[in-house]
Amino acid sequence: MRAVGLITEYNPFHNGHQYHVQQARQCSGADVVVAVMSGHFLQRGEPALVDKWTRAKMAIGCGDGCGVDVVVELPLPYACNSAQNFASGAVQVLDAFAPHLDCLCFGSESGDLTKLKQLAQTMTEYESEAVDSQHLRCGQTFPQARAAALAQSGHDISLLDQPNNILSLAYLRALKQQKSDLRPLTITRRGAGYHDVNVGIGDIASATAIRHRLAGGKGVQPYMPAAAYILLQQAVTQQMTVDMSRWFAMVEQSCLSGVDCGKNWGADFYQMEPGLAERIFQAALVADDFDDLVTRIKARHFTRTRVQRLLCYMVLGLQAGAVDNFLSTPIPYIQLLGTSQKGEAFLRQCRADFPVPLISNLSRIKAKLNRAYGQNSAMRKHAEGMIEVEDRATRLYTLLLPGWQEKSRQWNYFQQPCRV
């Protein structure tokens, strides 16, 4: 069996995602679809609407030909990060399935792989320290400064106006930088835009629009496959969807309590810049809700997404040195979140060639790591650090679910992958 890889968040899985799965299977000729998916905290610095196992089950439960066959987790240090680091981690995970998985299919607004490849080849040189310092001097965000530099050099930057194009460029650059043998494929995104809050015409709405409708008490059934909608409704009924007021309270606690730790409080958090910790503290003193807090912190040279990610790093206790180490060291293990029957057969086929441990949950990971790396190796210690981060993130995530009751918050240790 041959497989095609997808890079996803599924927050939640909707009709546009199902279309992507179907088109990826068709244009690649693959028998199996493997999705690498963010866990409980996402690329834009927000907690996922529902837990990672439920989202995996949504993607798999749509049936043969319409759903995914294997869902594995993108580790947190990559999942909650810039587009380039997000892409780098995801390509690493998919490369672990080689040679049985030989292509990566992603959606884009452009749909023109040739143009995307051409722009991707020219982008790296515009991410130098010179461009970075220039955007600070001019009060621009980094994406604005990079686009301006590219435009001055005569490049067509219209592709940078759309979020899926930006992610596509990151995927293409990651494939080249990691010397991956995965063959890139792209399909044109249908329906609503990536961040559109309105559903528009037809049965395809963005995940953002679906979350907005859900928060407003409006129906979302027309925009989701039946199996995914049933799972979402169950989560809503059981109060197992994230309460954003709880997230705001958790963020506020991190912002307001740390300043008592001394003058250099916050300096060690990943991506924290000088003086920003004090700005965050002052904003937290008067913010009414999460959106208000982000607005008050945001400066001209920061995107809202970067602010949201920084607040997420604070809550999760992600230190700069630790994250830099994660990003510069190969991913030490991969966590399986769900499979279809065909997916299980595919994993059996891959088992002998898999370069890192593939785990179902954390309950037996120590023995697997010892067999893979030895008890006192550097990779073993690296894996332990990753486990600590993932476990802490999941424990904190359970505090955002009003329906969480009478279960251990060590969710990663007892939850088995969903099997559909």
MIKEMAR-400716 format. One line per field, with one value per residue (C-alpha): y, x, z. Coordinates in Angstrom, 3 decimals. Last residue first. Layout:
// residues N
north	Y, ... .
east	X, ... .
up	Z, ... .
***
This chain:
// residues 420
north	3.110, 2.804, 5.712, 5.727, 4.661, 7.192, 6.034, 7.809, 10.923, 11.800, 12.288, 14.499, 11.513, 11.155, 12.061, 14.936, 16.961, 18.499, 22.116, 21.472, 24.173, 22.468, 19.401, 21.506, 22.061, 18.322, 18.011, 20.744, 19.285, 15.866, 17.252, 19.292, 16.452, 13.967, 16.259, 16.525, 12.743, 12.366, 14.614, 12.570, 9.361, 11.100, 12.046, 8.423, 7.104, 4.183, 3.134, 4.708, 2.497, -0.228, 2.278, 4.540, 1.686, 0.735, 4.334, 4.758, 2.133, 4.322, 7.311, 6.468, 4.524, 4.903, 4.827, 4.593, 6.164, 5.034, 3.016, 0.570, -2.694, -1.247, 0.197, -2.769, -3.160, 0.557, 0.102, -2.739, -0.521, 2.290, -0.012, -0.750, 2.990, 4.560, 7.022, 9.218, 7.602, 9.391, 9.765, 9.449, 11.239, 14.246, 15.159, 17.846, 21.557, 22.360, 20.611, 22.356, 25.766, 24.933, 24.068, 27.115, 29.502, 28.245, 26.884, 27.246, 26.133, 29.329, 31.510, 29.684, 30.181, 33.913, 33.987, 32.113, 34.613, 37.523, 35.908, 35.369, 38.984, 40.011, 42.003, 44.971, 47.522, 46.380, 43.900, 43.737, 45.679, 43.799, 40.416, 41.274, 42.520, 39.290, 37.271, 39.158, 42.345, 43.417, 45.962, 44.481, 42.005, 44.842, 46.131, 42.656, 42.060, 45.388, 44.494, 41.154, 42.877, 44.992, 42.824, 40.221, 36.912, 34.372, 31.361, 32.406, 33.160, 36.911, 36.476, 37.915, 39.754, 42.327, 39.822, 36.886, 39.111, 39.821, 36.164, 36.316, 38.657, 37.262, 33.582, 34.085, 36.138, 33.300, 30.785, 33.152, 33.777, 30.032, 29.543, 32.197, 30.320, 27.229, 24.365, 21.675, 18.683, 20.021, 16.574, 17.995, 19.970, 16.921, 14.759, 17.424, 17.428, 13.645, 13.699, 16.469, 14.474, 11.426, 13.524, 15.374, 19.063, 22.313, 21.604, 20.610, 23.923, 25.420, 28.657, 29.025, 31.960, 29.958, 27.256, 29.825, 31.291, 27.831, 26.964, 30.250, 29.625, 26.043, 27.572, 26.915, 24.535, 23.671, 26.399, 30.189, 32.197, 30.775, 34.036, 34.149, 33.783, 32.817, 30.119, 31.506, 30.056, 27.721, 25.566, 25.475, 24.582, 21.328, 20.962, 18.133, 17.903, 14.718, 13.525, 12.754, 15.126, 17.063, 18.661, 22.174, 21.302, 19.710, 22.480, 25.123, 23.482, 23.160, 26.820, 27.931, 25.918, 27.512, 30.958, 29.892, 28.642, 32.021, 34.219, 37.558, 36.021, 34.731, 38.342, 38.785, 38.757, 39.318, 42.434, 42.803, 45.613, 43.282, 40.623, 43.127, 44.491, 40.965, 40.194, 43.400, 42.733, 39.123, 40.372, 42.865, 46.441, 49.256, 50.501, 49.913, 46.511, 45.490, 46.434, 44.348, 41.203, 42.053, 42.402, 39.289, 37.237, 36.001, 37.459, 34.887, 32.090, 33.406, 32.902, 29.153, 29.349, 31.879, 29.553, 26.530, 28.370, 29.483, 25.916, 24.450, 26.607, 25.860, 29.486, 29.398, 26.432, 22.960, 20.482, 17.049, 15.448, 12.483, 9.222, 7.369, 3.734, 4.809, 6.643, 6.765, 8.735, 11.379, 12.284, 13.204, 15.252, 17.053, 18.008, 19.329, 21.556, 22.812, 24.058, 25.523, 27.457, 28.513, 29.879, 27.888, 26.003, 22.710, 22.579, 22.751, 20.793, 17.622, 16.933, 13.982, 11.010, 10.311, 7.247, 6.326, 9.742, 9.998, 10.069, 7.074, 4.606, 6.203, 9.571, 8.225, 8.849, 12.653, 12.914, 10.212, 12.261, 15.317, 13.258, 12.020, 15.556, 17.103, 19.540, 23.257, 23.269, 25.649, 28.802, 29.998, 30.330, 27.031, 25.036, 23.674, 20.314, 18.256, 19.364, 16.800, 14.650, 13.034, 9.771, 8.874, 5.306, 3.704, 6.509, 7.542, 10.952, 13.040, 10.885, 10.347, 14.019, 15.018, 12.904, 14.114, 17.769, 17.419, 15.970, 18.941, 21.345, 19.438, 19.919, 18.488, 20.834, 22.296, 19.754, 20.811, 19.362, 18.380, 15.669, 12.696, 10.321, 6.573, 3.537, 0.000 .
east	-12.749, -9.928, -9.315, -5.864, -5.857, -6.233, -4.518, -1.177, -1.845, -4.811, -2.754, -5.628, -6.980, -10.709, -13.566, -14.914, -14.030, -17.291, -16.130, -13.144, -10.457, -8.816, -8.265, -5.916, -3.617, -3.038, -2.566, 0.075, 1.940, 2.075, 3.305, 6.065, 7.234, 7.164, 9.331, 11.897, 11.905, 12.491, 15.558, 16.870, 16.518, 18.104, 21.111, 21.556, 21.257, 18.820, 19.496, 18.053, 15.357, 15.025, 15.190, 12.700, 10.222, 10.538, 9.973, 7.019, 4.797, 2.078, 2.712, 0.087, -0.140, 3.542, 5.533, 9.210, 11.591, 13.055, 10.003, 11.145, 10.067, 6.713, 5.627, 3.529, 1.961, 1.152, -0.590, -2.745, -3.777, -4.636, -6.892, -8.845, -8.977, -6.468, -6.175, -3.962, -0.539, 2.275, 5.614, 8.998, 12.364, 11.729, 15.184, 17.054, 17.268, 13.597, 13.518, 16.716, 15.350, 12.196, 14.197, 16.450, 13.554, 11.478, 7.970, 6.015, 2.695, 0.892, 3.804, 4.217, 0.496, 0.824, 3.675, 1.565, -1.262, 1.156, 2.614, -0.864, -1.803, 1.134, 3.898, 5.750, 3.023, 2.572, 0.012, -0.308, -3.581, -5.159, -4.130, -5.705, -8.912, -9.219, -8.726, -11.288, -11.709, -8.046, -7.100, -4.222, -3.373, -2.278, 0.173, 1.637, 2.013, 3.807, 6.123, 6.926, 7.557, 10.427, 13.092, 11.604, 9.976, 10.256, 10.392, 10.119, 13.438, 12.914, 9.546, 10.548, 13.870, 12.928, 11.683, 9.350, 6.422, 5.915, 5.016, 1.608, -0.242, 0.542, 0.298, -2.976, -4.328, -3.593, -5.450, -8.396, -8.538, -8.471, -11.314, -13.323, -12.508, -14.397, -12.997, -15.437, -16.100, -19.346, -20.984, -23.590, -20.957, -18.682, -21.581, -22.503, -18.952, -18.936, -22.253, -20.963, -17.851, -19.913, -22.348, -19.664, -19.591, -20.867, -24.602, -24.510, -23.143, -26.221, -26.036, -25.524, -23.140, -20.107, -21.024, -21.357, -17.957, -16.365, -17.854, -16.642, -13.085, -13.166, -13.916, -17.238, -18.109, -21.778, -22.651, -22.736, -20.914, -20.116, -18.970, -15.961, -13.508, -10.030, -9.125, -11.317, -14.744, -15.364, -12.760, -8.980, -7.130, -5.210, -1.474, 1.013, 4.549, 6.626, 8.252, 11.952, 12.905, 16.142, 15.268, 15.706, 13.869, 10.830, 10.742, 10.752, 7.834, 5.866, 6.502, 5.367, 2.174, 1.611, 1.812, -0.478, -2.967, -2.894, -3.538, -1.852, 1.600, 0.702, 0.382, 4.114, 5.264, 9.010, 10.750, 13.446, 11.545, 8.536, 10.592, 11.870, 8.354, 6.968, 9.694, 9.004, 5.249, 5.759, 8.111, 5.593, 6.464, 7.477, 10.137, 13.073, 11.744, 11.118, 14.688, 16.138, 14.515, 15.417, 19.068, 18.978, 18.054, 14.635, 14.800, 17.395, 14.912, 12.164, 13.572, 13.020, 9.536, 8.500, 9.381, 7.815, 4.529, 4.461, 4.965, 2.470, -0.400, -3.471, -3.317, -5.612, -3.672, -4.456, -1.724, -0.707, 2.545, 3.938, 5.869, 4.476, 5.665, 9.282, 9.022, 6.731, 9.249, 9.262, 5.719, 6.885, 9.844, 7.604, 5.253, 8.061, 9.461, 6.021, 5.159, 8.675, 8.152, 4.587, 5.652, 4.968, 2.355, 2.496, 6.300, 6.995, 3.739, 4.668, 2.609, 0.404, -0.439, -3.683, -3.963, -6.711, -8.244, -11.816, -13.837, -12.425, -13.419, -15.643, -16.120, -14.944, -11.235, -11.278, -13.808, -11.935, -8.743, -10.606, -11.934, -8.422, -6.970, -9.404, -12.108, -12.011, -8.209, -6.382, -5.017, -1.550, -2.195, -0.431, -2.600, -2.628, -4.232, -2.457, -1.660, -2.262, -0.103, -2.565, -1.898, -4.139, -3.943, -4.309, -2.539, -3.255, -1.821, -4.500, -7.383, -6.335, -5.457, -8.764, -10.798, -8.858, -9.115, -12.865, -13.226, -11.302, -13.642, -16.618, -15.455, -13.048, -12.980, -10.428, -9.007, -5.354, -3.688, -0.641, -1.554, 0.498, -0.189, 0.234, 1.151, 0.000 .
up	13.415, 15.923, 18.281, 19.811, 23.481, 26.302, 29.508, 29.672, 27.589, 29.808, 32.951, 34.137, 36.014, 35.662, 37.998, 35.923, 32.848, 31.631, 31.957, 29.644, 29.968, 32.953, 30.736, 28.583, 31.565, 31.914, 28.146, 28.023, 30.999, 29.335, 26.029, 27.687, 29.939, 27.080, 24.961, 27.762, 28.166, 24.431, 24.585, 27.516, 25.472, 22.485, 24.623, 25.690, 29.259, 28.897, 25.333, 22.186, 20.660, 23.293, 26.131, 24.349, 23.970, 27.653, 28.716, 26.347, 27.886, 29.438, 27.161, 24.558, 21.294, 20.444, 17.213, 18.184, 15.651, 12.292, 11.052, 8.387, 10.066, 11.139, 7.803, 6.594, 10.022, 9.909, 6.539, 7.895, 10.800, 8.382, 6.373, 9.541, 10.265, 12.585, 15.452, 17.617, 17.103, 18.901, 17.147, 18.844, 19.046, 16.723, 15.434, 17.411, 16.491, 17.143, 20.514, 21.618, 20.629, 22.615, 25.742, 25.546, 25.022, 27.955, 27.457, 30.708, 29.212, 30.222, 29.123, 25.818, 25.136, 25.792, 23.277, 20.740, 21.083, 20.637, 17.499, 16.108, 16.706, 14.514, 16.145, 14.599, 15.277, 18.872, 20.188, 23.958, 24.233, 21.325, 22.768, 26.128, 24.498, 22.530, 25.732, 27.789, 29.837, 29.945, 32.655, 34.675, 31.902, 29.623, 32.235, 32.739, 28.999, 28.536, 31.430, 29.788, 26.446, 27.694, 26.084, 23.702, 24.642, 21.799, 24.180, 27.801, 29.511, 29.929, 31.610, 34.967, 34.804, 37.465, 39.992, 40.588, 41.490, 37.785, 37.299, 38.932, 36.592, 33.147, 34.092, 35.978, 33.086, 30.654, 32.822, 33.254, 29.507, 28.846, 31.314, 29.480, 26.281, 27.479, 25.390, 24.296, 26.528, 27.962, 27.532, 25.175, 23.235, 22.942, 21.763, 19.220, 17.903, 17.570, 15.683, 13.394, 12.511, 11.505, 9.458, 7.503, 8.515, 6.998, 6.956, 10.680, 11.972, 13.613, 15.563, 19.324, 18.937, 20.049, 17.511, 14.759, 15.595, 15.722, 12.315, 10.835, 12.058, 10.720, 7.332, 5.644, 2.814, 2.254, -0.212, 0.017, 2.690, 6.132, 7.701, 10.055, 7.179, 8.458, 5.915, 3.147, 2.378, -0.561, -2.275, -1.796, -4.970, -4.757, -4.255, -4.685, -3.317, -3.826, -0.615, -1.090, 1.711, 1.535, 4.887, 3.500, 0.282, 1.911, 4.520, 1.774, 0.018, 3.254, 4.176, 0.721, 1.153, 4.573, 3.000, 0.143, 2.727, 4.474, 1.390, 0.635, 0.194, -3.284, -4.457, -3.825, -7.459, -7.215, -8.510, -5.886, -4.192, -3.949, -2.145, 0.402, 0.977, 1.444, 3.989, 5.903, 5.995, 7.126, 9.903, 11.237, 10.449, 12.801, 10.387, 12.733, 13.797, 10.177, 9.292, 12.111, 10.720, 7.131, 8.114, 10.307, 7.245, 6.246, 2.772, 1.636, 2.451, 0.178, -3.328, -3.748, -2.193, -4.840, -7.704, -5.990, -5.446, -9.079, -10.310, -7.834, -9.077, -6.904, -5.798, -2.757, -1.482, -0.170, 0.661, -0.623, 0.495, -1.432, -0.960, 2.038, 2.074, 1.587, 3.907, 6.963, 9.074, 6.340, 7.407, 10.914, 9.703, 7.183, 10.024, 12.182, 9.440, 8.421, 11.908, 12.196, 8.948, 9.736, 13.108, 16.272, 18.258, 16.338, 16.251, 20.003, 20.550, 18.673, 15.506, 16.389, 14.195, 12.335, 10.045, 7.566, 6.790, 5.597, 2.386, 0.515, 3.228, 5.844, 7.488, 10.849, 10.326, 10.433, 13.258, 15.184, 14.970, 16.255, 19.167, 19.953, 19.817, 22.266, 21.199, 20.310, 20.164, 22.511, 20.845, 19.847, 16.112, 15.357, 17.717, 21.247, 22.090, 19.435, 15.910, 13.179, 10.891, 8.517, 6.679, 3.716, 2.358, -1.081, -2.912, -6.502, -5.666, -7.406, -6.153, -2.530, -2.163, -3.774, -1.341, 1.697, 0.610, 0.017, 3.530, 4.907, 3.124, 4.523, 8.115, 10.716, 13.734, 14.432, 12.004, 12.537, 9.451, 7.410, 4.866, 3.658, 0.772, 1.227, -0.838, 0.000 .
***
